């Protein structure tokens, strides 16, 4: 069989699967989700699984990851959640309102209902679709378009559940919401997770998303989160990725910001097999601000690709991006950051920086800044560096009696520190600081009882 | 003799293709201050870096003993812990490494090496305050990274402060005076003098006699083309200040 046919067949496999389970997908889902499903499927058929010829997936070859015969989770699994064992997020002093996602499906915390302010909703996508389809319809698929990215199309075609967050006007959450995302199955499993977050005008919230794997099976997790940040609203979105080496994580996050809103999106990748993070932000009102931070620590044959697109659609907005990677062994990294300043989006301030530390000669990094500027009164800048640990600085530390290993660790920590310190939730910041140090130290940074399968 | 701190015998070193040190002989005893002077590119900084253990320099012949042990076999960190200190000509900025964390780690590594207990946070802060006062260091160190954003003078004072914290047996100060105004120069010199003891020794590398007004050397050596071509008392420094290096160059065939 030629490679070409094989590739076409790979997409066909998923198309065939959709047709096989179509009834199951439509059954029990609301019209809102099902209406989008039809078009999404068409869009997936047109696009197929992206190859490296697709400019947006140039540095990440997804094809081998779609080859295995995965089991799908199109229905809610019951009695799989053993909250006694999985609810051990051991972050001290991290006081959050916590819920679970299990193989893409939302599960309520067994410890009883959360004491959320009146009007705040934290439930499953399935539940909101059933109880308030009007609310869902207002936002669902409004930001993530299925014709622009096949992974968005595939997610929307298979979407059944995920979490839904709604913060009504002028409500400020005191505690962060924490979603713990677990993968656990007896077979190789394909997981689809679809989330929606709506922060209404003047509201404020923080959300912490922790990704974990519980056993060594192979997973492909295609998750998509749409986030709407209303006028003068404030939202902080933290992601901690800590999954084993057989996991493929495709995490697409689409954010729309209205005027005067402020966003922080912060991603820490401690571990994962292949991770592709898509972060798309549209600044849809004046005077919006987005601060975007990412850091990744990878080794062995891991691959991490952060792809960002910041659209400055309106004047007077500010965006600031800092991504830092530490790559060891034969790991590979990619960063592509696109900033798009629309016509008449004057007085835009857009900054982007990507710094990478290669610890070995075998590790590689691809970095691609792209600035498309269609306005003439803007400040935009980008910078990228790929380098090794500064030998002069290393010698300086050693000349004061600090052992080489320790000195290297201090330097790596120093490198990551800039991104760590941007975490505003203190307990989380301290925890991630500790995890990063452990990770850099060569100890497995466990923040949960999960298997990393570090051999592969 | 037991009070010899450093003994360099016929030391040759290469930096890439350059034969930078061509047979250095030098003996330094406890309590002594040696000044090393010489024109640019004569090998002064090379000597300092070789002694501190910088790996870019290849030792091609000779030996160095430090406090009776072979120095050249040891890693930079072990040389430091044995009591050798290099005050850098250009102290490097290390963003993200907090100054206090850095110096605390260094002090505790030294203590561990000597079989002493690590300092508690309280003890460390007390020591730090004492030593900062001793070297008249006014720079706020908390919440700052190593040398980051320090002025030229602050960086040099920071070197002397680190020296005070680590209490070396042999301090090598590589052009600590360059780029300093006269007040900063005095402060640095006062710091060095305050740390002087009958058990310790120092090597002061400089271009200018003016530092030696404040740190009075017992010996002055002129390094030229990788060799010590002249050694004498402190009066040699004055002569060099007056006459420059041309006569040295002439005497040595250029």
Interface residues (C-beta under 8 A of the other chain):
Chain A: X390 X392 X393 X395 X396 X397 X398 X399 X400 X401 X402 X403 X404 X406 X407 X410 X411 X413 X414 X415 X416 X417 X418
Chain B: X52 X53 X54 X55 X75 X76 X77 X79 X80 X81 X85 X86 X88 X91 X92 X93 X94 X95 X96 X97 X101 X102 X103 X105 X106 X109 X110 X113 X145 X146 X162 X166
